[in-house]
Amino acid sequence: MSQHFGRLGAMANGRVPYDAAAATENAEVVADMAKLPWAAFGAGTEGGKAGPEIWKEDAKFKERQQKLIEEAGKPASAAKAGNIDALKAQFGPAAASCKACHDSFRAR
């Protein structure tokens, strides 16, 4: 997910030229991948890179999951429209939702 998100960020931040097709492809992968990891955080899956807070703060964790899923779909919509300004506007909140979950729930 980070590789595809990084490619979007490079375009959104002007580090590489905007390519609407590449932006759409990468944004769609990010949107799809944002829906996938949650099954790995059920009962009996403790450990790894997951912090113990996941199991102590279930409601907060689920809230962050939903926020990521919602925010990750927005750059895909902007990219499909071929609108770099909209992609730039949507990239930041999507990145922040990803970071918020990692900051709160990833093992340190």
Buried (B, 14 or more C-beta within 10 A) or exposed (E): BEEBBEBBBBBBEEEEEBBBEBBBBBBBBBBBBBEEEBEEBEEEEEEEEBBEBBBEBEEBBEEBBEBBBBBBBBBBBBBBEEBBEBBBBBBBBBBBBBEBBEEBBBEE
